Amino acid sequence: MVTCPFCGAPETDRFDLEGRRYLVFQCMFTPSVDPTLSDDRIDARLREEFTGPLASGHFRRMCDRLHLYVTQGVGGRALSEDRTDRSA
């Protein structure tokens, strides 16, 4: 079983979708991995990609995407709607 590279939470599920394997950890971190990798190699790859000195900037990219969603996307439009009841 693989554990979360950030908090050590255990893996709770894994599933394959469109040629990729997704690991779901108890902390809800859900990375995509190559389905041909062994658990040892998956563990090493997760640590390399997400926590090592060559980390990919995963969380920075996710924060940027969330910021765009909230400020300019559907989320931003929903948050800026006028929700006053004009029928009264």
C-alpha positions in Angstrom: 0.0 0.0 0.0 1.2 3.5 -0.9 1.0 6.4 1.6 0.5 10.1 0.9 3.8 11.8 0.3 2.7 14.9 2.3 1.0 13.6 5.4 1.5 9.8 5.3 -2.3 9.1 5.1 -3.0 5.6 3.8 -4.3 4.9 0.3 -8.1 4.2 0.5 -8.8 3.4 -3.2 -7.3 3.2 -6.6 -9.0 3.1 -10.0 -8.1 3.1 -13.7 -9.6 5.7 -16.0 -8.6 6.4 -19.6 -5.2 4.7 -19.4 -4.2 6.3 -16.1 -4.4 5.0 -12.5 -5.6 7.3 -9.8 -4.7 6.8 -6.1 -7.1 8.2 -3.5 -5.6 8.8 -0.1 -7.5 9.3 3.1 -6.5 13.0 3.1 -8.2 13.3 -0.4 -5.0 13.8 -2.3 -5.6 12.0 -5.6 -2.6 11.8 -7.9 -2.6 10.2 -11.4 0.1 7.6 -12.0 1.2 5.2 -14.7 -0.8 1.9 -14.2 2.3 -0.2 -15.0 4.3 1.0 -12.0 4.8 -1.1 -8.9 3.9 0.2 -5.5 7.5 0.9 -4.7 8.0 2.8 -7.9 4.8 4.7 -7.4 5.9 5.7 -3.9 9.2 6.9 -5.2 7.7 8.8 -8.1 5.2 10.6 -5.8 7.9 11.7 -3.5 10.1 12.9 -6.4 7.3 14.8 -8.2 5.5 16.4 -5.3 8.0 16.8 -2.4 11.5 16.6 -3.8 13.8 19.4 -4.9 12.6 18.9 -8.5 8.9 19.2 -7.4 6.6 20.0 -10.3 4.8 22.9 -8.6 1.6 20.9 -8.4 0.0 22.9 -5.7 1.0 26.2 -7.2 -0.7 25.2 -10.5 -3.8 24.1 -8.5 -3.9 27.4 -6.6 -3.6 29.3 -9.9 -6.4 27.3 -11.5 -8.7 27.8 -8.4 -8.0 31.5 -8.4 -9.0 31.8 -12.1 -12.1 29.8 -11.5 -13.2 32.0 -8.6 -12.3 35.3 -10.2 -13.0 34.8 -13.9 -14.9 31.5 -14.3 -18.2 30.0 -13.3 -17.3 30.4 -9.6 -16.6 34.1 -10.0 -19.9 34.7 -11.8 -21.8 32.7 -9.1 -20.1 34.7 -6.4 -20.8 38.1 -8.0 -24.5 37.5 -8.8 -27.0 39.9 -7.4 -29.0 37.6 -5.1 -31.4 40.2 -3.7 -35.0 39.3 -4.0 -36.6 41.9 -6.3 -40.1 40.5 -6.1 -41.0 42.2 -2.8 
